[in-house]
Amino acid sequence: MTPKPPMLTGYRVLDITQFVAGPTATRIMAEMGAEVIKVELVPFGDRGRAAGDKSRDPQFKKASQSTYNFQHNHSKQSLALDLKQPRGRALIKALAAKVDVVVENFAPGVMARMGLDYAALKAINPRLIMCSISLAGQTGPLSDKPGYDYMGAAYAGITGLAGEPDRGPAQFATAIGDASTGVTAAMAIGFALLHRERTGEGQYIDCSLIDTYFNMHEVNVPKSTLRGRGFAPKRAGSLHPDGGPTGIFRYKGEEFIAIMVMPHQWKQMVAAMNRLSLADDARFATPRARRDNNEALKEIIETWLRTFSSRDAAIAALEAARIPCAPVLTLHEAIVHPHLRERGTVRRVKDRMIGEFDIPGMPAKFSAWPERKDLRADLLGEHNEQVLRHFLSLPEAEIAALYRDKVLVRDPLLNEGPAPSG
């Protein structure tokens, strides 16, 4: 049986992004089969190339490839251009006429100053879908402000809820908002493509980190608006402020268990603990009482957890009572977990220079299309010639002139001979 082509086969995307949010959106599309041309700014390309790990082989140590770049930009074609030069911008306009989607994540106003905003590109390609990703969006009082993931969380009222109650807010250690905004943008582009299939109409999409982060509030926004300043969500550390008991509980040492007890499960919890008397204890008799006595209840639960011979044994007791729970895994534990491995949540890749390592898999699984296995990431500018020949039919002499004038650049390794294969 002939394998089905990926779902976005035939669609072309011009990716003018870097770091995480924009590259996440275009990487998802690339994995779905879209042909993604990643425009990288000279002289160093996506700034993510400087992050992550590099090859330990001395002959490849200075190559532009890194594990960070591989994770966020595999399955794309690298075109390294100087957009400060008129000829570089002219190439973008010429490519915009040939693609279905343009994604960019410059600070608002930058694309317009280069003559590459939606109005300019739409005049060239009326069916074009363009998505801009920024901290605060293209409109509003904050729209001119540059910033990254952590600024988005701070403005959206998310950071203020993270951390211990007697200390300042905690900083997230992962780019939750960047990755989520990338997924949001990919979703929106998919919807816009569907709309275009039905109507023939292209459109502009404005995605922001603040909007994505604010959308993560699950209950506090309407509470705050109805109750006014008398309602003020506070940092609750490892416990959920509404009680439950819900939160992170220490088993022993640095081993922890996440437990979530819904109000209707309280009797199941006290039965699992063999502490039926707690059901009648006035401190814990109602959800509000349990919330008000969160810390005392935490101490009781952690004392009970320490009676088990292992964290797994404690989890087994909770699961037997149908109490939602999970071990708080370290990253190393998560990477080797058999469930994450079997589902492809963690997947092993092989780079030509760096070797084998793990990256996250696709967050959605499709019955009609298996996840790609043949992942590969370009060196800086590795597809310069192929893109310009295939899309724009540029002659060799013109491409050579673009290199001579540094409109085009590429990884020095590519100038020394063929890049390693594999």
VENTAQUI-V912386 format. One record per run of one state. SS is the DSSP state (A for helix, B for strand, O for the rest). FROM is the first residue (numbers start at 1). TO is the last residue. If there is no record, write none. Layout:
SS_FROM_TO ; SS_FROM_TO
This chain:
O_1_11 ; B_12_16 ; O_17_20 ; A_21_31 ; O_32_34 ; B_35_41 ; O_42_46 ; A_47_50 ; O_51_57 ; A_58_60 ; O_61_66 ; A_67_73 ; O_74_76 ; B_77_81 ; O_82_85 ; A_86_96 ; O_97_100 ; B_101_104 ; O_105_109 ; A_110_113 ; O_114_117 ; A_118_124 ; O_125_128 ; B_129_134 ; O_135_148 ; A_149_155 ; O_156_158 ; A_159_161 ; O_162_175 ; A_176_199 ; O_200_202 ; B_203_208 ; A_209_214 ; O_215_219 ; A_220_230 ; O_231_238 ; B_239_239 ; O_240_245 ; B_246_252 ; O_253_254 ; B_255_260 ; O_261_262 ; A_263_272 ; O_273_275 ; A_276_280 ; O_281_286 ; A_287_292 ; O_293_293 ; A_294_305 ; O_306_310 ; A_311_320 ; O_321_323 ; B_324_327 ; O_328_330 ; A_331_336 ; O_337_337 ; A_338_342 ; O_343_345 ; B_346_351 ; O_352_354 ; B_355_360 ; O_361_365 ; B_366_366 ; O_367_368 ; B_369_369 ; O_370_383 ; A_384_392 ; O_393_395 ; A_396_404 ; O_405_407 ; B_408_408 ; O_409_411 ; A_412_415 ; O_416_422
